[in-house]
Amino acid sequence: MKPSEQQRLLSYRLGITNVVARPTTRADELSVEEYREGGRLLALKVARLRPRWLAVVGVTAYRAAFGDRKAQVGPQERVIGDARVWVLPNPSGLNAHWTAASMAEEFARLREAAAQA
């Protein structure tokens, strides 16, 4: 899909949002307080919209936003609202150890888990 087609995501019962709604060049430009507030606001949004799954792209963002320093990519024990949580790898070029193929595999694992739920 093209960015201009973002509204079509809703027909697939998908949505996209940011943990922190401030553009930056690099994630390390965001403060811990911004991440925490973003996590708080995201949790409120999840409680209101009631998705089955919340996928967070970037383990560093997830750790900072939700105070889970030991989180790893993959399914989380935490539930936010009624939503199960999955952390996905960030496709940033700074994550060179994640190849396109290994990222696709992780996204596919989430898709399979969501289809079974």
Buried (B, 14 or more C-beta within 10 A) or exposed (E): EEEEEEEEEEEEEEEEEEBBEEEEEEBEEBEEEBBBBBBEBBBEBBEEEEBEBBBBBBBBBBBBBBEBEEBEBBBBEBEBBEBBBBBBBBEEEEBEEBEEEEBEEBBEBBEEBBEEE
